[in-house]
Amino acid sequence: MANAIKSIAKYIKRNPGDEDADVLRDLCGALEEGAAFELERLFATKSKPFELALALLDEWKFDRHVAERRLQKYLERDED
């Protein structure tokens, strides 16, 4: 998830006070905390922040999948 996070951080720094930057910041916080996020807010963003949000979600999902597989692997190993 590091690539998307870096890109989002750059976007936020380059666009302080921008509503789209706030949406990206809130999305990152919601994913980190496991909190709810209104997806409708993404649809109101411009194309670049929307693409950044999709990249973040894609990397976040992949990272969760990898973490779950690692956990399953360790659990199976302990059963032997």
Phi and psi in degrees as GROMACS dihedral restraints (atoms count N, CA, C in turn):
[ dihedral_restraints ]
;  ai    aj    ak    al  type     phi  dphi    fc
    3     4     5     6     1   -62.6    20    10
    4     5     6     7     1   -39.0    20    10
    6     7     8     9     1   -64.7    20    10
    7     8     9    10     1   -47.1    20    10
    9    10    11    12     1   -65.4    20    10
   10    11    12    13     1   -40.8    20    10
   12    13    14    15     1   -61.2    20    10
   13    14    15    16     1   -43.9    20    10
   15    16    17    18     1   -62.0    20    10
   16    17    18    19     1   -43.9    20    10
   18    19    20    21     1   -64.5    20    10
   19    20    21    22     1   -39.8    20    10
   21    22    23    24     1   -67.8    20    10
   22    23    24    25     1   -41.1    20    10
   24    25    26    27     1   -61.2    20    10
   25    26    27    28     1   -41.8    20    10
   27    28    29    30     1   -62.2    20    10
   28    29    30    31     1   -43.4    20    10
   30    31    32    33     1   -61.2    20    10
   31    32    33    34     1   -44.7    20    10
   33    34    35    36     1   -63.9    20    10
   34    35    36    37     1   -43.0    20    10
   36    37    38    39     1   -65.0    20    10
   37    38    39    40     1   -36.3    20    10
   39    40    41    42     1   -79.2    20    10
   40    41    42    43     1   -16.1    20    10
   42    43    44    45     1  -129.9    20    10
   43    44    45    46     1    57.0    20    10
   45    46    47    48     1   -63.3    20    10
   46    47    48    49     1   137.3    20    10
   48    49    50    51     1    79.1    20    10
   49    50    51    52     1    -2.2    20    10
   51    52    53    54     1   -76.7    20    10
   52    53    54    55     1   138.0    20    10
   54    55    56    57     1   -61.6    20    10
   55    56    57    58     1   -38.7    20    10
   57    58    59    60     1   -64.0    20    10
   58    59    60    61     1   -37.6    20    10
   60    61    62    63     1   -63.5    20    10
   61    62    63    64     1   -39.2    20    10
   63    64    65    66     1   -64.3    20    10
   64    65    66    67     1   -38.5    20    10
   66    67    68    69     1   -63.1    20    10
   67    68    69    70     1   -44.9    20    10
   69    70    71    72     1   -64.0    20    10
   70    71    72    73     1   -41.0    20    10
   72    73    74    75     1   -61.9    20    10
   73    74    75    76     1   -44.1    20    10
   75    76    77    78     1   -66.0    20    10
   76    77    78    79     1   -37.7    20    10
   78    79    80    81     1   -63.6    20    10
   79    80    81    82     1   -45.4    20    10
   81    82    83    84     1   -59.0    20    10
   82    83    84    85     1   -45.0    20    10
   84    85    86    87     1   -62.7    20    10
   85    86    87    88     1   -41.5    20    10
   87    88    89    90     1   -64.4    20    10
   88    89    90    91     1   -41.3    20    10
   90    91    92    93     1   -66.3    20    10
   91    92    93    94     1   -40.1    20    10
   93    94    95    96     1   -65.6    20    10
   94    95    96    97     1   -39.0    20    10
   96    97    98    99     1   -90.3    20    10
   97    98    99   100     1   -10.5    20    10
   99   100   101   102     1    71.9    20    10
  100   101   102   103     1    28.5    20    10
  102   103   104   105     1   -94.6    20    10
  103   104   105   106     1   166.7    20    10
  105   106   107   108     1   -73.0    20    10
  106   107   108   109     1   151.9    20    10
  108   109   110   111     1  -143.4    20    10
  109   110   111   112     1   133.1    20    10
  111   112   113   114     1   -77.4    20    10
  112   113   114   115     1   106.8    20    10
  114   115   116   117     1   -62.1    20    10
  115   116   117   118     1   -25.1    20    10
  117   118   119   120     1   -57.7    20    10
  118   119   120   121     1   -28.1    20    10
  120   121   122   123     1   -64.2    20    10
  121   122   123   124     1   -33.1    20    10
  123   124   125   126     1   -67.1    20    10
  124   125   126   127     1   -36.8    20    10
  126   127   128   129     1   -67.4    20    10
  127   128   129   130     1   -18.8    20    10
  129   130   131   132     1   -88.2    20    10
  130   131   132   133     1    -5.5    20    10
  132   133   134   135     1   -83.0    20    10
  133   134   135   136     1   163.5    20    10
  135   136   137   138     1   -71.2    20    10
  136   137   138   139     1   172.3    20    10
  138   139   140   141     1   -65.2    20    10
  139   140   141   142     1   -40.4    20    10
  141   142   143   144     1   -62.6    20    10
  142   143   144   145     1   -52.6    20    10
  144   145   146   147     1   -63.1    20    10
  145   146   147   148     1   -32.1    20    10
  147   148   149   150     1   -64.1    20    10
  148   149   150   151     1   -44.0    20    10
  150   151   152   153     1   -63.1    20    10
  151   152   153   154     1   -39.4    20    10
  153   154   155   156     1   -63.3    20    10
  154   155   156   157     1   -40.5    20    10
  156   157   158   159     1   -64.2    20    10
  157   158   159   160     1   -41.3    20    10
  159   160   161   162     1   -64.6    20    10
  160   161   162   163     1   -40.5    20    10
  162   163   164   165     1   -62.7    20    10
  163   164   165   166     1   -41.3    20    10
  165   166   167   168     1   -61.7    20    10
  166   167   168   169     1   -47.0    20    10
  168   169   170   171     1   -62.9    20    10
  169   170   171   172     1   -39.3    20    10
  171   172   173   174     1   -63.7    20    10
  172   173   174   175     1   -47.0    20    10
  174   175   176   177     1   -67.3    20    10
  175   176   177   178     1   -37.5    20    10
  177   178   179   180     1   -63.1    20    10
  178   179   180   181     1   -44.2    20    10
  180   181   182   183     1   -63.7    20    10
  181   182   183   184     1   -44.1    20    10
  183   184   185   186     1   -61.9    20    10
  184   185   186   187     1   -44.9    20    10
  186   187   188   189     1   -61.1    20    10
  187   188   189   190     1   -39.9    20    10
  189   190   191   192     1   -65.8    20    10
  190   191   192   193     1   -41.0    20    10
  192   193   194   195     1   -61.6    20    10
  193   194   195   196     1   -45.4    20    10
  195   196   197   198     1   -63.1    20    10
  196   197   198   199     1   -44.0    20    10
  198   199   200   201     1   -62.5    20    10
  199   200   201   202     1   -41.7    20    10
  201   202   203   204     1   -65.6    20    10
  202   203   204   205     1   -39.0    20    10
  204   205   206   207     1   -66.0    20    10
  205   206   207   208     1   -39.1    20    10
  207   208   209   210     1   -62.8    20    10
  208   209   210   211     1   -44.5    20    10
  210   211   212   213     1   -60.0    20    10
  211   212   213   214     1   -46.8    20    10
  213   214   215   216     1   -60.6    20    10
  214   215   216   217     1   -40.4    20    10
  216   217   218   219     1   -62.1    20    10
  217   218   219   220     1   -43.9    20    10
  219   220   221   222     1   -68.3    20    10
  220   221   222   223     1   -36.5    20    10
  222   223   224   225     1   -65.6    20    10
  223   224   225   226     1   -41.2    20    10
  225   226   227   228     1   -65.8    20    10
  226   227   228   229     1   -36.6    20    10
  228   229   230   231     1   -65.6    20    10
  229   230   231   232     1   -38.0    20    10
  231   232   233   234     1   -70.0    20    10
  232   233   234   235     1   -22.9    20    10
  234   235   236   237     1   -75.1    20    10
  235   236   237   238     1   -22.7    20    10
